[in-house]
Amino acid sequence: MFKGTFTALITPFNGKKIDITAFEKLVKFQIGGGVDGIVINGTTGESPNIKEREIDEMYEIASGIKSDMKSGIKIIIGAGANSTEEVVKKTIHAHKLSPDGILSVTPYYNKPTQKGLIEHYKAAASAAGGTALILYNVPGRTGCNLTPDTVETLSHIDNITAVKEASANLAQISEIHIKACAGSKKGFSLLSGDDGLTLPILSLGGSGVISVTSNIAPALVKKCVSAFMAGDIISAREAHEKLFELNNALFIESNPIPVKTAAALMGLCSEEFRLPLTEISGENRIKLIETLKKYKLI
C-alpha cells in the first residue's frame, strides 16, 4: 500500500545532460524534508524528454543516496506513453531496476475507450512483473478519463496497487474509493494528484499525495498529510491553508515550468528545460518570486 507524501521530482539539466550535482541535492532535500517517496521520470520530471540511460543514472544515484542516508524512502519510476507497445517497453525497463513502484499515466491524445484503457493497463501490469503499478489519471492533460468502474476492474489485477487521481472531480474520486479501495483486501490506495485538493481527497479516503509542491516545500506538504493521518484535522487544515497560495503559484503556467523555476530561485537546480517547455514568462516570474518571498523560500 502506498501511503504518505511522494514527490513528483523535477529533472535538473545541465546542457544536454542530467545535472548530477543538482539531482543529488534535490534527493537529499526530499529525504531531509521527511517525504515518504519520490517519483523519478514522472511527467513533472519532463518524462517525454528523458532517455532510458538517464533514468538508469537517476535511479542509481537516488538508490545510493537512500542507502548512504539510511532512508526508508520509496523510489517510483514513471513509465508512461500514448502507445501501449512503448509503455510495455518502458515498464519492462523500469522493472529491471527494481523500484518500489511504477507510475503509468493514461495514454494521451488518442482518447482510448474504457475497454482500451483496461487492455492497456493489463499489458503494462504484465510487463511490470512483480513491481507495483500505480495508475495515473489526469484528464486535463491527457484528454481521457479513468472512470471509477475502470479503476475498480483494474484494482483486481494483483500488482496494480494504487491510483493517482488528478481529475479534480471529487464525486468521481469518492466513487473510486467506494468501489476500488473500501473493500480492497490488498489495500488498494487512492493518492491525490492535485496539490490543491490533497486535503479533500484525504477526507474521501485518500492515503496520500504524489505532489508537485513538495519539490520546494516537502516538510509542509508532509505535515498536512501526516497530521490528517494522525487524526489531527485542525493541523492538517492549517497546513492545507498555508499551502494554498503556494500551490496556486506553482500552477500559474504549465507544470513543471513554475516549480522548476522556483527550485532554481532557491538554488536547488538551474532553470533549464527541454523543448517544447521554455522559461516562465516575465509577468509570472514576478508573481512567483513574490509568493516565494512570502513563504520565505528565497
Backbone torsions as a table, in degrees:
resi	resn	phi	psi	omega
1	MET	NA	132.2	176.6
2	PHE	-91.7	125.1	-174.4
3	LYS	-144.4	132.9	175.5
4	GLY	116.5	-150.5	-175.6
5	THR	-110.0	121.5	179.6
6	PHE	-121.7	132.7	-177.5
7	THR	-97.2	124.9	172.8
8	ALA	-78.5	91.7	-166.3
9	LEU	-70.1	136.0	172.4
10	ILE	-71.1	158.8	177.5
11	THR	-109.6	116.0	-179.6
12	PRO	-83.4	138.9	-178.7
13	PHE	-118.0	153.4	172.9
14	ASN	-139.6	96.3	-173.4
15	GLY	69.0	-125.4	-178.3
16	LYS	-98.3	10.9	-175.9
17	LYS	-122.2	164.5	170.0
18	ILE	-70.0	135.3	176.0
19	ASP	-81.1	97.9	-173.6
20	ILE	-62.3	-44.6	-179.1
21	THR	-60.6	-44.2	179.5
22	ALA	-67.3	-39.1	-179.9
23	PHE	-62.8	-43.5	177.1
24	GLU	-59.2	-42.8	179.7
25	LYS	-61.8	-42.4	-179.5
26	LEU	-63.9	-44.5	-179.3
27	VAL	-64.6	-44.3	179.1
28	LYS	-64.2	-36.9	177.7
29	PHE	-63.0	-39.2	178.8
30	GLN	-68.5	-44.1	178.6
31	ILE	-63.5	-41.7	177.7
32	GLY	-63.6	-29.5	178.8
33	GLY	-80.8	-5.1	173.7
34	GLY	84.4	15.9	-179.2
35	VAL	-68.4	161.4	-176.9
36	ASP	-91.8	-16.3	-179.8
37	GLY	-171.2	166.3	175.9
38	ILE	-131.2	150.4	174.1
39	VAL	-110.4	119.5	175.2
40	ILE	-96.2	138.6	177.3
41	ASN	64.9	30.6	170.1
42	GLY	-81.0	-178.5	-179.0
43	THR	-66.7	-30.3	173.4
44	THR	-65.6	-25.0	176.3
45	GLY	-88.2	15.1	178.3
46	GLU	60.4	43.8	-173.5
47	SER	-53.3	-35.2	179.4
48	PRO	-61.6	-18.8	-178.0
49	ASN	-108.2	15.1	-177.7
50	ILE	-106.6	134.1	-178.8
51	LYS	-90.4	158.4	-178.6
52	GLU	-56.6	-44.7	-178.6
53	ARG	-63.3	-28.9	178.5
54	GLU	-74.3	-35.0	174.1
55	ILE	-62.7	-45.6	178.5
56	ASP	-57.1	-45.5	-177.9
57	GLU	-62.0	-47.5	-179.2
58	MET	-66.3	-40.5	-179.7
59	TYR	-64.5	-41.9	179.8
60	GLU	-62.9	-42.8	179.7
61	ILE	-65.3	-47.3	-179.0
62	ALA	-62.0	-40.9	179.5
63	SER	-64.7	-38.9	178.7
64	GLY	-65.4	-42.6	178.7
65	ILE	-65.4	-41.9	178.0
66	LYS	-56.3	-44.7	-179.9
67	SER	-67.8	-46.6	-177.4
68	ASP	-62.5	-37.1	-177.5
69	MET	-90.6	2.9	-179.4
70	LYS	51.2	46.9	-177.0
71	SER	-96.6	149.0	175.8
72	GLY	-96.8	14.1	-177.0
73	ILE	-58.6	138.6	176.6
74	LYS	-87.8	144.3	178.6
75	ILE	-116.8	119.5	-179.1
76	ILE	-112.6	143.4	179.1
77	ILE	-114.8	132.0	174.5
78	GLY	-79.3	139.4	-179.2
79	ALA	-147.3	66.2	-176.6
80	GLY	-115.0	157.3	176.0
81	ALA	-170.0	174.1	178.0
82	ASN	-101.6	9.2	172.5
83	SER	-115.2	124.3	-179.8
84	THR	-60.6	-39.1	178.7
85	GLU	-59.6	-41.8	179.7
86	GLU	-69.3	-38.1	178.2
87	VAL	-64.1	-41.7	177.2
88	VAL	-59.8	-44.4	179.1
89	LYS	-61.8	-46.2	-179.3
90	LYS	-67.0	-36.0	-178.2
91	THR	-70.6	-40.5	175.7
92	ILE	-60.0	-42.9	179.2
93	HIS	-63.6	-45.3	179.5
94	ALA	-63.0	-42.7	-179.1
95	HIS	-58.0	-37.6	-178.5
96	LYS	-64.6	-21.9	178.9
97	LEU	-82.8	-10.1	178.9
98	SER	63.1	51.6	175.7
99	PRO	-75.8	173.5	176.4
100	ASP	-78.2	-20.1	179.0
101	GLY	-168.4	163.8	176.3
102	ILE	-125.4	127.1	-179.4
103	LEU	-98.3	126.3	-173.1
104	SER	-127.3	104.7	-178.9
105	VAL	-72.9	150.3	177.5
106	THR	-61.8	147.9	178.3
107	PRO	-58.3	132.1	-175.5
108	TYR	-99.6	154.1	175.8
109	TYR	75.3	-46.3	-172.8
110	ASN	-79.2	-3.6	172.0
111	LYS	49.0	65.3	177.5
112	PRO	-67.7	157.3	173.2
113	THR	-74.6	172.6	177.1
114	GLN	-62.7	-35.7	175.8
115	LYS	-62.2	-42.9	178.7
116	GLY	-63.3	-39.0	178.4
117	LEU	-65.4	-39.3	177.8
118	ILE	-61.9	-47.1	-179.4
119	GLU	-66.0	-38.2	177.7
120	HIS	-59.1	-48.9	-177.0
121	TYR	-74.7	-26.0	172.1
122	LYS	-62.4	-42.6	179.2
123	ALA	-66.0	-41.1	179.3
124	ALA	-65.5	-41.7	-179.8
125	ALA	-63.7	-39.6	177.7
126	SER	-64.0	-42.3	-179.9
127	ALA	-66.5	-26.5	-178.0
128	ALA	-76.0	-9.5	-179.3
129	GLY	61.0	-126.6	179.8
130	GLY	-90.5	1.7	-179.2
131	THR	-76.9	138.6	179.2
132	ALA	-65.1	135.5	179.3
133	LEU	-111.2	131.1	178.3
134	ILE	-109.0	121.7	175.0
135	LEU	-72.0	149.1	179.1
136	TYR	-134.1	114.2	-178.0
137	ASN	-109.8	112.9	179.1
138	VAL	-141.8	72.5	-171.9
139	PRO	-59.4	-26.6	178.5
140	GLY	-65.3	-21.8	178.9
141	ARG	-104.6	-26.5	-172.6
142	THR	-103.5	-25.2	-178.0
143	GLY	85.1	7.2	174.5
144	CYS	-139.8	158.2	-173.0
145	ASN	-128.6	133.1	172.8
146	LEU	-84.0	113.6	-178.6
147	THR	-77.9	160.0	177.8
148	PRO	-55.9	-39.3	178.9
149	ASP	-63.9	-38.3	179.0
150	THR	-68.5	-41.7	177.5
151	VAL	-62.1	-41.5	178.2
152	GLU	-60.1	-46.6	178.8
153	THR	-58.4	-47.2	-177.9
154	LEU	-69.5	-27.9	-178.6
155	SER	-64.9	-17.7	179.2
156	HIS	-82.5	-10.2	174.3
157	ILE	-76.1	129.6	-168.0
158	ASP	-48.9	-48.2	-172.5
159	ASN	-98.4	8.1	169.0
160	ILE	-90.0	107.1	-165.8
161	THR	-115.3	-6.2	-176.8
162	ALA	-162.6	164.5	172.0
163	VAL	-133.1	131.9	170.7
164	LYS	-92.7	115.9	-172.9
165	GLU	-107.5	117.7	179.6
166	ALA	-131.1	37.3	178.9
167	SER	-82.3	-18.5	-174.9
168	ALA	65.1	14.5	179.7
169	ASN	-103.8	97.2	-174.3
170	LEU	-66.7	-30.4	176.3
171	ALA	-65.2	-43.3	177.4
172	GLN	-64.4	-42.3	-178.8
173	ILE	-63.7	-40.0	176.7
174	SER	-62.8	-41.7	179.8
175	GLU	-65.4	-36.5	176.7
176	ILE	-61.1	-44.3	179.1
177	HIS	-62.8	-43.1	-179.8
178	ILE	-61.4	-45.5	-172.4
179	LYS	-85.0	-36.3	-172.4
180	ALA	-106.6	-25.4	-172.1
181	CYS	-106.6	-45.6	-169.9
182	ALA	-56.2	-40.3	-178.1
183	GLY	-104.3	12.5	-175.3
184	SER	-72.9	123.4	179.1
185	LYS	-73.5	-27.8	-178.3
186	LYS	-91.0	-3.4	179.4
187	GLY	78.7	47.3	178.1
188	PHE	-57.3	129.9	-170.3
189	SER	-102.4	142.5	172.4
190	LEU	-108.8	119.0	-177.4
191	LEU	-116.6	136.3	175.4
192	SER	-69.0	136.5	173.4
193	GLY	-115.0	16.2	-176.3
194	ASP	-136.1	106.3	-173.9
195	ASP	-54.5	-39.6	-178.0
196	GLY	-69.3	-17.4	-177.8
197	LEU	-113.5	12.9	-177.4
198	THR	-58.5	-48.3	-178.9
199	LEU	-62.6	-47.9	175.7
200	PRO	-58.1	-38.7	179.9
201	ILE	-67.8	-38.2	174.8
202	LEU	-60.2	-39.4	-178.6
203	SER	-68.4	-19.9	178.9
204	LEU	-94.2	6.0	177.3
205	GLY	113.5	4.3	177.7
206	GLY	-63.5	154.0	-178.7
207	SER	-113.0	5.2	178.8
208	GLY	163.4	-163.5	-176.7
209	VAL	-143.7	143.9	163.6
210	ILE	-104.3	106.4	-161.7
211	SER	-107.9	143.3	168.8
212	VAL	-85.9	-46.0	-175.5
213	THR	-59.0	-31.5	-178.3
214	SER	-67.9	-9.2	170.9
215	ASN	-57.1	-36.2	-176.4
216	ILE	-115.8	-13.9	179.0
217	ALA	-137.9	58.5	-174.8
218	PRO	-60.8	-40.9	-176.2
219	ALA	-65.7	-38.1	-178.1
220	LEU	-72.4	-40.3	176.1
221	VAL	-63.8	-43.9	178.2
222	LYS	-59.2	-40.6	-179.4
223	LYS	-61.3	-42.6	179.9
224	CYS	-59.7	-48.4	-177.2
225	VAL	-69.0	-47.6	-176.7
226	SER	-64.1	-40.2	179.4
227	ALA	-62.9	-43.4	179.4
228	PHE	-62.8	-45.2	-178.5
229	MET	-62.9	-28.4	179.1
230	ALA	-85.3	-1.8	178.4
231	GLY	88.5	6.4	179.5
232	ASP	-92.4	79.3	-173.7
233	ILE	-66.3	-35.4	-179.1
234	ILE	-64.1	-45.6	178.9
235	SER	-65.9	-36.8	178.2
236	ALA	-63.7	-43.3	179.6
237	ARG	-67.1	-37.2	177.8
238	GLU	-62.8	-42.1	178.0
239	ALA	-66.7	-40.9	177.1
240	HIS	-58.9	-45.9	-178.9
241	GLU	-69.3	-33.9	176.8
242	LYS	-66.8	-32.8	-179.6
243	LEU	-79.9	-13.7	-169.1
244	PHE	-53.2	-54.4	-176.8
245	GLU	-68.0	-37.2	179.1
246	LEU	-65.2	-44.9	177.1
247	ASN	-56.0	-45.7	-179.5
248	ASN	-62.4	-41.3	-178.5
249	ALA	-64.9	-32.6	-176.7
250	LEU	-78.4	-2.5	175.7
251	PHE	-125.0	27.0	179.8
252	ILE	-70.0	-24.6	169.6
253	GLU	-134.3	177.9	-176.4
254	SER	-58.5	130.5	173.4
255	ASN	-63.8	136.3	10.7
256	PRO	-101.9	22.6	-175.7
257	ILE	-56.8	-52.9	-178.4
258	PRO	-65.7	-40.4	-175.7
259	VAL	-70.5	-36.7	176.8
260	LYS	-68.8	-37.0	176.0
261	THR	-61.6	-43.8	178.4
262	ALA	-61.4	-44.1	179.4
263	ALA	-62.3	-37.7	177.9
264	ALA	-65.8	-42.6	178.5
265	LEU	-63.6	-26.9	178.1
266	MET	-85.2	-3.6	178.8
267	GLY	83.3	17.4	-178.5
268	LEU	-87.7	-23.4	-178.5
269	CYS	-164.2	178.6	174.9
270	SER	-90.6	160.5	-179.4
271	GLU	-90.3	72.9	-174.2
272	GLU	-128.6	132.4	-179.1
273	PHE	-124.7	163.7	171.1
274	ARG	-105.8	133.5	179.4
275	LEU	-55.8	142.5	18.5
276	PRO	-88.4	5.0	177.0
277	LEU	-78.7	143.7	179.8
278	THR	-134.7	175.4	-177.6
279	GLU	-62.2	154.8	-180.0
280	ILE	-64.3	149.7	-179.7
281	SER	-69.2	157.2	-176.4
282	GLY	-58.5	-44.9	-178.7
283	GLU	-64.1	-43.4	-180.0
284	ASN	-72.1	-28.5	175.5
285	ARG	-62.3	-43.1	179.2
286	ILE	-61.3	-45.6	179.1
287	LYS	-62.3	-41.2	-179.6
288	LEU	-65.3	-44.6	179.1
289	ILE	-60.3	-43.1	179.0
290	GLU	-59.4	-41.8	179.8
291	THR	-67.7	-44.2	179.5
292	LEU	-60.8	-36.8	177.6
293	LYS	-66.6	-39.0	177.4
294	LYS	-59.7	-37.0	-177.4
295	TYR	-88.6	2.6	179.8
296	LYS	57.2	36.7	176.9
297	LEU	-91.2	-18.5	173.7
298	ILE	-136.2	NA	NA
